């Protein structure tokens, strides 16, 4: 299943098979327990790095046999398809076969990279420190042939070590035991059955929602036809609406297709111009590592290469300048955020976002939106809005896992920070920020029913809706009602009305109560446009369905 929680483990092997523990004091002058080789076990495979590049095999079937130690690294919800893209990028860039170095870029470097990507954690530090302490000695150099054999052919080792194969096909030179085959087949059958069950459940939910939508459209159409005052333009609009509904229904047959396109700002950014502006700023104040990160960023956003072009220090580069509080660098931060807003439109931006799981650099910065200069607020809102372009990055904005940010006591989560950015922007006096805030509200509204999303439902008590989404839906609704207290154009009213309807169904008692208590009456927006009229009716239905709303 694409979004299930997967446990991640570190397999640790002593390449000396106990010799280091017995002889290290005499040979090296210090006692050590082993010379460690590591591999990361996830998705039913063990992944490691050596002279042949990135390699995978069944867990525990390297030339070293069973691991000496097994460390749990945590759990990941990163879909396998994203993991595949990430490892392929590493195999083509920083972990190519010719990039292997016994002391500086070895199996443990790779294991640490995967651990941080999957779980936001590092492997034990003593393993990372060992090469510089031991492998530079003559004794350590004698281990080179054994380490190379880990990535050699299976015919040389007698152990079925498989090449990296991320598409599911597996070729081995020695057949595994019948028991292993039977167990693996059972696992695959269970996964397949689970996936079919989930697909069937999603199909049923899609059909139910589709029928409800058609029923509501049909009822609205009948009411219009029965009205003697229905004009020809209104009838044409209704016919177009019904055609739209049919077209949406057709699109919904494909569960991966979005119901409605998000509001993003593709044409607003001249990425080459913005990059050149950023490069000009960095040229004045940057160091050598900054210039390297800029070269990588150019490959990604200008040359349109994959996110693998961004090195390990790219997020450090982002953190350095976003957290720089020098007023003289305000323009640099705006340029950086604008280039990131262009990067947010790329379908593999999720790989960068997942690398930020440990430090939460981007979300900690976004949480401080109300303390930023107005130009930075505008650029940040643009970045957040553009992240809705792709399903994976928009889901990232809705993550509910919590962390504690520096200088805060209340726990944060991606969805809470996204909500704060949306509310701050919407209620700003700045028209540009209001525009981007209302776009974020709209993009939240058109997401598939948040209370039904599998990513979150599995974390909740059975039968309960997400408390997190109840809270943020109420907060977003209050912001919309406050926004409605002033006059605004049809486009912004439509976006916010779209959000209000959705949030009234998520926080099904709190939001209708707020509308009743704070106002305004939804009927005051009738007549602004046909599409707003279509939203007023279901909102009134929701109000009438809640006891005490009449």
JOBEL-V124287 format. One record per backbone hydrogen bond with DSSP energy under -0.5 kcal/mol. NH is the residue of the N-H (numbers start at 1). CO is the residue of the C=O. Records with the same first field share a line. If there is no record, write none. Layout:
BEGIN
NH = CO ; CO
END
This chain:
BEGIN
4 = 1
6 = 76
8 = 74
9 = 41
10 = 71
11 = 9 ; 39
12 = 10 ; 69
13 = 37
15 = 13 ; 35
17 = 14
19 = 16
22 = 18
23 = 19
24 = 20
27 = 23
28 = 24
29 = 24 ; 25
30 = 24
32 = 30
36 = 34
37 = 13
39 = 11
40 = 47
41 = 9 ; 39
42 = 40 ; 45
45 = 42
46 = 57
47 = 40
48 = 55
50 = 53
53 = 50
55 = 48
56 = 162
57 = 46
61 = 58
62 = 65
65 = 62
68 = 12
69 = 12
71 = 10
72 = 70
73 = 8
74 = 8
76 = 6
82 = 79
83 = 79
84 = 80
85 = 81
86 = 82
87 = 83
88 = 84
89 = 85
90 = 86
91 = 87
92 = 88
93 = 89 ; 90
95 = 90
96 = 93
99 = 96
100 = 97
101 = 105
105 = 101
110 = 106
111 = 107
112 = 108
113 = 109
114 = 110
115 = 111
116 = 112
117 = 113
118 = 114
119 = 115
120 = 115 ; 116
121 = 115
127 = 124
128 = 124
129 = 125
130 = 126
131 = 127
133 = 129 ; 130
134 = 130
135 = 130
136 = 131
137 = 134
140 = 134
141 = 137
142 = 138 ; 139
143 = 140
144 = 141
147 = 143
148 = 144
149 = 145
150 = 146 ; 147
151 = 148
152 = 149
156 = 153
157 = 153
158 = 154
161 = 159
162 = 56 ; 160
164 = 54
168 = 165
181 = 177
182 = 178
183 = 179
184 = 180
185 = 181
186 = 182
187 = 183
188 = 184
189 = 185
190 = 186
191 = 187
192 = 188
193 = 189
194 = 190
195 = 191
196 = 192
197 = 193
198 = 194
199 = 195
200 = 196
201 = 197
202 = 198
203 = 199
204 = 200
205 = 201
206 = 202
207 = 203
208 = 204
209 = 205
210 = 206
211 = 207
212 = 208
213 = 209
214 = 210
215 = 211
216 = 212
217 = 213
218 = 214
219 = 215
220 = 216
221 = 217
222 = 218
223 = 219
224 = 220
225 = 221
226 = 222
227 = 223 ; 224
230 = 227
235 = 231
236 = 232
237 = 233
238 = 234
239 = 235
240 = 236
241 = 237
242 = 238
243 = 239
244 = 240
245 = 241
246 = 242
247 = 243
248 = 244
249 = 245
250 = 246
251 = 247
252 = 248
253 = 250
254 = 251
255 = 253
257 = 254
264 = 262
266 = 264
269 = 266
270 = 268
271 = 269
274 = 270
275 = 271
276 = 272
277 = 273
278 = 274
279 = 275
280 = 276
281 = 277
282 = 278
283 = 279
284 = 280 ; 281
285 = 281
286 = 282
291 = 287
292 = 288
293 = 289
294 = 290
295 = 291
296 = 292
297 = 293
298 = 294
299 = 295
300 = 296
301 = 297
302 = 298
303 = 298
305 = 299
309 = 306
310 = 307
314 = 311
317 = 313
318 = 314
319 = 315
320 = 316
321 = 317
322 = 318
323 = 319
327 = 325
329 = 326
330 = 327
333 = 329
334 = 330
335 = 331
336 = 332
337 = 333
338 = 334
339 = 335
340 = 336
341 = 337
342 = 338
343 = 339
344 = 340
345 = 342
346 = 343
349 = 346
351 = 348
352 = 348 ; 349
353 = 349
354 = 350
355 = 351
356 = 352 ; 353
357 = 354
360 = 356
364 = 360
365 = 361
366 = 362
367 = 363
368 = 364 ; 365
369 = 366
371 = 368
372 = 369
376 = 373
377 = 373
378 = 374
379 = 375
380 = 376
381 = 377
382 = 378
383 = 379
384 = 380
385 = 381
386 = 382
387 = 383
388 = 385
389 = 386
390 = 387
394 = 390
395 = 391
396 = 392
397 = 393
398 = 395
399 = 396
403 = 412
405 = 403
408 = 405
412 = 403
414 = 401
415 = 399
417 = 413
418 = 414
419 = 415
420 = 416
421 = 417
422 = 418
423 = 419
424 = 420
425 = 421
426 = 422
427 = 423
428 = 425
431 = 429
434 = 430
435 = 431
436 = 432
437 = 433
438 = 434
439 = 435
440 = 436
441 = 437
442 = 438
443 = 439
444 = 440
445 = 441
446 = 442
447 = 444
452 = 449
453 = 449 ; 450
456 = 453
457 = 453
458 = 454
459 = 456
460 = 457
464 = 461
470 = 466
471 = 467
472 = 468
473 = 469
474 = 470
475 = 471
476 = 472
477 = 473
478 = 474
479 = 475
480 = 476
481 = 477
482 = 478
483 = 479
484 = 480
485 = 482
486 = 483
493 = 489
494 = 490
495 = 491
496 = 492
497 = 493
498 = 494
499 = 495
500 = 496
501 = 497
502 = 498
503 = 499
504 = 500
505 = 501 ; 502
506 = 502
507 = 503
508 = 506
511 = 507
512 = 507
513 = 509
514 = 510
515 = 511
516 = 512
517 = 513
518 = 514
519 = 514 ; 515
524 = 521
525 = 522
526 = 523
528 = 525
533 = 529
534 = 530
535 = 531 ; 532
536 = 532
537 = 533
538 = 534
539 = 535
540 = 536
541 = 537
542 = 538
543 = 539
544 = 540
545 = 541
546 = 542 ; 543
547 = 545
549 = 546
END
